[in-house]
Amino acid sequence: MASSREEPMDGLEGPTILLLNDEYGTSKGGISTINQQIGRLLRKAKAIVYCTVLYEDIPDDDRECADEDDVLLITPFRPERLEREPNWEWLEFYHTIHYPNLPEKVDFIIGHSAITSQIARNIQAQRYPNAKVILFTHVMPEDTDYYKGKKRAIAASRKTKAMVMQAENVHAVFAVGTRIHQHFSTKYRVLIGKKKDMRPCLHYCFLPRPSQTFERTEVSFDKGQLVVLAVGRVRGVERLKGHDLGARSMGMVAEVIPNVVFQVRGIDTDDYENSKKILEDNLASGKLKPTLLEYGTQQEISDDIRQAHLVLMPSRAEPFGLVGLEAIAAGIPVLISNQSGLADLMKDLMKQEKVSADFRHKIVTTSVRDSDLEKNAEAWKEKIVDTLKHVESEFKRAAEFKKQLLESKYWEESYQALLGACGINTMPKDDSEEEM
């Protein structure tokens, strides 16, 4: 058995939790970032936490994250003559062969809807019949797949139906952000039968906390080249994530502000040429070319932010928007689409007077229609130019937004709900409190 630790965690009280994912680090962002956040929280609350991974040799980033969080990683077993690389089927159908080293006893199995939700149900049924299944929902296919091509768009309703069926009768579902929570609260009504209600026993909205890497990021203003940063894969999701819109608006910005740089972090090496063409075609500018950066760790993205002057999140559909949240937590000026769960969160915090109402100027009204590209780009261009022309004062405002966001502790209710669903009644100390 290979793991990030040599010995099991002995002498500890609390439930045993099994997280199902392909990694424990955060190199893929999104689901992996939240998966690690879950593991860290539960371990700090004295649960015994295991996490599956889909590689035999643990990368340094994953090992460091797991060791820091005191989480035990479970790697797959591959028979000598088997040449295939580890894949999801090893967990879903052949876990008794490839994961014989799962813990003897598990109280809660945590999966991620549309990724490891069915795996969680299979492992529960076949190996831990007394364990309870908890699912995290990160996506809204009917909202996002509209922008991923005809086949994906048509299949979105089937994907949604499968997600609903996989949540049938599970112990709890945590939806990341209010948009996803409201969407599936309606969808789960189909599970109400004439004789029995098969909806998840518990259904909560989960508001993730920014990662420590970004909370601890310190930014400073300096004159010179003005760097505008966007984060996320381009090819296949350029309309969804608004990369076409971001590029078009930056082409317009370059006509007004000549010393501007446009960086996009999150490019797969194999997709470099296609991603470059998508961005250049939409820039439509002889004055600006995009700088494409490969997928990066949280630390690399944090370093990008420290060198940037503005972060863009121009999505046409964004169920939450973790990248934007972490940019705010880092203290960098941001502009985010109103078509995002993050915009909803910030509006709620403004209503509660936990974040200054000035943040409303950082939320850009964005049409969901492809045909409105030029109109959208003009609106984003105006916001970007205004920010860059007053960038020194914008950094001061961003520092205040960061302070207000972190002091609001908006995530605590979600954390308490997750701990309660796992039978834990005590909230662990906040990291910032321990550092005092």
C-alpha positions in Angstrom: 0.0 0.0 0.0 1.3 3.4 -1.0 0.3 6.6 0.8 1.6 10.0 1.8 2.1 8.6 5.4 3.8 5.5 6.6 1.4 4.7 9.4 -2.4 5.1 10.0 -3.6 7.8 12.3 -4.0 6.1 15.7 -5.6 7.2 18.9 -7.9 9.6 17.4 -11.6 10.1 18.0 -14.1 11.1 15.4 -15.7 9.6 12.3 -13.7 8.1 9.5 -14.2 9.9 6.2 -13.4 8.7 2.7 -12.9 11.4 0.1 -13.2 10.2 -3.5 -11.2 12.2 -6.0 -8.3 11.8 -8.5 -5.9 14.0 -6.6 -5.6 15.8 -3.2 -3.6 18.8 -4.4 -5.1 21.7 -6.3 -3.3 21.6 -9.7 -6.7 21.2 -11.5 -8.4 23.8 -9.4 -12.2 23.9 -8.9 -13.4 20.5 -7.6 -9.9 19.6 -6.4 -9.5 22.9 -4.5 -12.8 22.3 -2.7 -12.0 18.6 -2.1 -8.9 19.7 -0.2 -10.8 22.3 1.7 -13.2 19.6 2.8 -10.4 17.3 3.9 -8.6 20.0 5.8 -11.7 21.1 7.7 -12.8 17.6 8.7 -9.3 16.7 9.8 -9.0 19.8 11.9 -12.3 18.8 13.5 -10.6 15.5 14.6 -12.1 13.2 11.9 -9.9 10.6 10.4 -9.6 11.5 6.7 -8.6 9.4 3.7 -8.6 10.5 0.1 -8.2 8.3 -3.0 -5.9 9.4 -5.9 -5.5 8.1 -9.4 -1.7 7.9 -9.6 0.8 5.4 -8.2 3.6 7.9 -7.5 2.3 10.8 -5.4 3.4 14.2 -6.9 5.2 16.5 -4.5 2.4 19.1 -4.4 -0.2 16.4 -3.4 2.2 14.9 -0.8 2.9 18.3 0.8 -0.8 19.2 0.9 -1.7 15.9 2.4 1.1 16.0 5.0 0.2 19.6 6.0 -3.4 18.7 6.4 -2.7 15.3 8.0 -4.8 13.4 5.4 -4.0 9.9 4.3 -3.8 9.3 0.6 -4.7 6.0 -0.9 -3.0 5.1 -4.2 -4.2 2.3 -6.6 -2.6 -1.1 -7.0 -1.7 -2.2 -10.5 -0.9 -5.9 -11.3 2.5 -6.4 -12.9 1.3 -7.2 -16.4 -1.4 -4.5 -16.6 -0.2 -1.6 -18.8 -3.2 0.7 -18.6 -2.9 3.8 -16.6 -5.1 4.3 -13.6 -8.6 5.7 -14.5 -12.0 6.3 -13.0 -13.1 2.8 -13.9 -10.6 1.4 -11.4 -12.6 3.2 -8.6 -16.1 2.7 -10.0 -16.1 -0.9 -11.1 -12.8 -2.5 -10.0 -12.1 -0.9 -6.6 -11.8 -4.3 -4.9 -8.9 -5.1 -7.2 -7.2 -1.8 -7.6 -8.0 -0.3 -4.1 -7.8 -3.3 -1.8 -6.2 -0.9 0.7 -9.3 1.1 1.5 -9.8 1.5 5.3 -11.5 -1.3 7.1 -14.2 1.0 8.5 -15.7 4.1 7.0 -18.5 6.3 8.4 -19.0 8.8 5.6 -18.1 8.6 1.9 -17.8 12.0 0.2 -18.1 12.2 -3.6 -18.4 14.9 -6.2 -21.5 14.9 -8.3 -21.1 13.9 -12.0 -17.5 12.8 -11.2 -17.4 10.4 -8.3 -21.0 10.4 -7.1 -21.8 7.0 -8.7 -18.4 5.7 -7.4 -19.5 6.8 -3.9 -22.7 4.9 -4.2 -21.0 1.7 -5.6 -18.3 1.6 -2.9 -21.0 2.2 -0.2 -23.2 -0.6 -1.5 -20.3 -3.1 -2.0 -17.9 -2.3 0.9 -19.5 -0.1 3.5 -23.2 -0.7 3.7 -23.5 1.2 7.0 -21.6 4.3 5.7 -23.5 7.4 4.7 -23.0 9.1 1.3 -22.4 12.9 1.0 -22.2 14.5 -2.4 -20.9 17.9 -3.5 -22.5 19.5 -6.6 -20.3 21.9 -8.5 -22.0 22.1 -11.9 -25.3 23.0 -13.7 -25.1 21.2 -17.1 -28.3 22.8 -18.4 -26.8 26.2 -17.8 -23.1 25.7 -18.8 -23.2 23.0 -21.5 -25.3 25.4 -23.7 -21.9 26.9 -24.6 -20.0 23.7 -25.1 -21.2 22.7 -28.6 -24.4 21.0 -29.9 -23.8 17.5 -28.6 -23.0 18.7 -25.1 -25.9 21.1 -25.1 -28.4 18.5 -26.2 -27.1 15.9 -23.6 -27.3 18.4 -20.7 -30.7 17.4 -19.6 -29.6 13.7 -19.5 -26.6 14.6 -17.5 -28.7 16.6 -15.1 -31.2 13.7 -14.7 -28.3 11.3 -13.9 -27.0 13.8 -11.3 -30.5 13.9 -9.7 -30.8 10.1 -9.7 -27.4 9.7 -8.1 -28.5 11.9 -5.3 -31.5 9.7 -4.5 -31.8 8.9 -0.8 -28.2 10.0 0.0 -27.5 11.4 3.4 -26.6 14.9 2.3 -25.9 17.0 -0.8 -23.9 20.2 -0.6 -24.4 22.6 -3.6 -21.5 25.0 -4.2 -23.2 28.4 -4.2 -26.8 29.6 -4.1 -27.3 29.2 -7.9 -26.6 25.5 -7.9 -28.5 25.0 -4.6 -31.7 26.7 -6.0 -31.4 24.8 -9.3 -31.2 21.4 -7.8 -33.8 22.1 -5.0 -36.2 22.3 -7.9 -34.7 19.3 -9.8 -34.9 17.0 -6.7 -38.7 17.4 -6.6 -38.9 14.6 -9.1 -37.7 12.3 -6.4 -40.8 12.8 -4.4 -42.9 9.6 -4.9 -46.5 8.8 -4.0 -45.4 6.7 -1.0 -41.9 7.9 -0.2 -39.8 11.0 -0.5 -36.4 9.9 -2.1 -34.8 13.3 -2.0 -31.5 13.7 -0.2 -32.0 13.7 3.5 -30.2 17.0 3.8 -29.6 19.7 1.1 -27.3 22.6 1.9 -25.7 25.5 0.1 -22.0 25.3 0.5 -20.0 28.6 0.3 -16.3 27.8 0.0 -13.6 29.7 1.7 -10.8 31.2 -0.3 -7.7 29.0 -0.2 -5.0 29.9 2.3 -2.5 30.5 -0.5 -4.6 33.5 -1.7 -5.6 34.7 1.7 -1.9 35.0 2.6 -1.0 36.6 -0.8 0.3 40.1 -0.4 0.0 42.4 -3.4 1.4 45.8 -4.0 1.0 48.5 -6.6 3.8 49.5 -8.9 4.0 51.5 -12.0 5.1 50.0 -15.3 3.4 47.6 -17.7 -0.2 47.0 -16.9 -0.9 43.3 -16.6 -4.5 42.0 -17.0 -4.9 38.3 -16.0 -7.5 35.7 -16.8 -7.4 32.2 -15.5 -8.9 29.0 -17.0 -8.8 26.6 -20.0 -9.7 28.2 -23.3 -10.3 25.6 -26.0 -13.9 24.2 -25.9 -15.0 26.6 -23.1 -14.1 30.0 -24.6 -17.8 31.0 -24.9 -18.7 29.6 -21.5 -15.8 31.2 -19.6 -16.0 34.4 -21.8 -12.4 34.2 -23.1 -13.6 35.3 -26.5 -15.3 38.3 -24.7 -12.2 39.0 -22.6 -10.0 38.9 -25.6 -12.3 41.2 -27.7 -12.5 43.7 -24.9 -8.7 43.7 -24.4 -8.2 44.3 -28.1 -10.3 47.5 -27.6 -8.3 48.4 -24.4 -5.0 48.2 -26.3 -6.3 51.1 -28.5 -6.6 53.3 -25.5 -3.8 52.0 -23.2 -0.8 51.0 -25.2 1.4 49.5 -22.3 -1.1 46.7 -21.4 -0.4 43.0 -21.3 -3.0 40.3 -21.5 -2.1 37.0 -19.8 -4.2 33.8 -19.7 -3.2 31.1 -17.2 -4.5 27.5 -17.6 -3.5 26.4 -21.1 -3.0 22.7 -21.8 0.3 22.2 -23.8 -1.6 20.1 -26.4 -4.1 22.9 -26.9 -1.6 25.7 -27.2 -2.1 26.5 -30.9 -5.9 26.2 -30.8 -6.1 28.4 -27.7 -3.7 30.9 -29.2 -5.8 31.1 -32.4 -9.1 31.6 -30.4 -7.6 34.4 -28.4 -5.9 36.1 -31.3 -8.9 35.9 -33.5 -11.0 37.6 -30.9 -8.4 40.2 -29.9 -8.5 41.4 -33.5 -5.7 43.8 -32.7 -2.3 44.5 -34.2 -1.2 46.1 -30.9 -1.7 43.3 -28.4 -0.9 39.6 -28.4 -1.9 37.2 -25.6 0.6 35.6 -23.3 -0.5 32.0 -22.8 0.6 30.2 -19.6 0.2 26.5 -18.9 -1.8 25.1 -16.0 -0.3 26.3 -12.7 -0.3 25.4 -9.0 -2.0 27.7 -6.6 1.4 29.2 -5.8 2.0 29.9 -9.4 -1.4 31.6 -9.8 -0.7 33.6 -6.7 2.6 34.7 -8.2 0.7 35.7 -11.4 -1.7 37.8 -9.2 1.2 39.5 -7.5 2.5 40.7 -10.9 -0.9 41.7 -12.2 -3.0 44.8 -12.0 -6.4 43.4 -12.7 -8.1 39.9 -12.8 -11.0 39.3 -15.2 -13.8 36.7 -14.8 -16.0 37.5 -17.9 -18.0 34.2 -17.8 -21.4 33.9 -19.6 -22.4 31.2 -17.2 -20.5 30.5 -14.0 -22.2 28.4 -11.3 -19.9 29.8 -8.7 -16.5 31.3 -9.7 -13.7 30.2 -7.4 -11.0 31.9 -9.4 -12.7 35.3 -8.9 -13.2 34.6 -5.2 -9.6 33.8 -4.7 -8.5 36.9 -6.6 -10.6 39.1 -4.3 -9.1 37.3 -1.3 -5.6 38.0 -2.6 -6.4 41.8 -2.7 -6.1 42.4 -6.4 -8.5 44.6 -8.4 -11.1 42.3 -10.1 -14.0 42.5 -12.6 -16.5 39.7 -12.5 -19.5 38.8 -14.6 -23.0 39.2 -13.1 -23.7 35.8 -14.6 -21.9 34.1 -11.7 -22.6 32.6 -8.3 -19.7 34.7 -7.0 -21.6 37.9 -8.1 -24.6 36.6 -6.1 -22.4 36.0 -3.0 -20.9 39.5 -3.2 -24.4 41.0 -3.7 -25.6 39.2 -0.6 -22.6 40.4 1.4 -23.3 43.9 0.3 -27.0 43.6 1.4 -25.8 42.4 4.8 -23.4 45.4 4.9 -20.4 43.1 5.3 -18.8 44.3 2.1 -18.9 47.9 0.9 -21.5 48.7 -1.7 -18.7 50.0 -3.8 -18.1 46.4 -4.9 -21.2 46.7 -7.2 -18.9 48.6 -9.6 -16.8 45.4 -10.0 -19.8 43.4 -11.2 -20.2 43.8 -15.0 -23.6 43.2 -16.6 -23.0 40.6 -19.3 -25.4 39.3 -21.8 -25.7 35.5 -22.2 -26.2 35.8 -25.9 -23.4 35.1 -28.3 -24.8 37.6 -30.7 -24.1 40.4 -28.1 -20.3 39.9 -28.2 -19.6 43.4 -29.4 -22.0 45.0 -26.9 -20.5 42.9 -24.1 -17.0 43.7 -25.1 -17.6 47.4 -25.2 -19.1 47.2 -21.6 -16.1 45.3 -20.4 -13.6 47.6 -22.2 -15.1 50.6 -20.4 -14.7 48.9 -17.0 -11.2 47.7 -17.7 -10.0 51.1 -19.0 -11.5 52.9 -16.0 -9.8 50.5 -13.6 -6.4 50.7 -15.2 -6.5 54.5 -15.4 -7.1 54.7 -11.7 -5.2 51.6 -10.8 -3.4 52.9 -7.7 -6.7 53.8 -6.0 -8.2 50.5 -7.2 -5.5 48.6 -5.3 -6.5 50.5 -2.1 -10.1 49.6 -2.7 -9.2 45.9 -3.4 -7.3 45.8 -0.1 -10.5 46.9 1.7 -12.6 44.4 -0.2 -10.2 41.6 0.9 -10.3 42.7 4.5 -14.1 42.9 4.5 -14.5 39.5 2.7 -12.3 37.6 5.2 -13.7 39.4 8.2 -17.3 38.4 7.2 -16.5 34.7 7.7 -19.4 34.0 5.3 -18.2 30.4 5.0 -18.8 29.5 8.7 -22.5 28.4 8.3 -21.5 26.1 5.5 -18.7 24.6 7.5 -21.0 24.0 10.5 -23.5 22.3 8.2 -20.9 20.0 6.8 -19.5 19.1 10.2 -23.0 18.5 11.5 -23.8 16.2 8.6 -20.7 14.2 9.5 -21.8 14.0 13.2 -19.3 16.6 14.4 -20.6 19.2 16.7 -17.5 21.3 17.4 -16.2 23.9 15.0 -12.4 23.9 14.9 -10.4 27.0 15.4 -10.0 29.3 12.4 -6.5 29.2 11.0 -6.2 33.0 11.5 -7.0 32.6 15.2 -4.3 29.9 15.6 -1.7 32.3 14.1 -2.5 35.0 16.6 
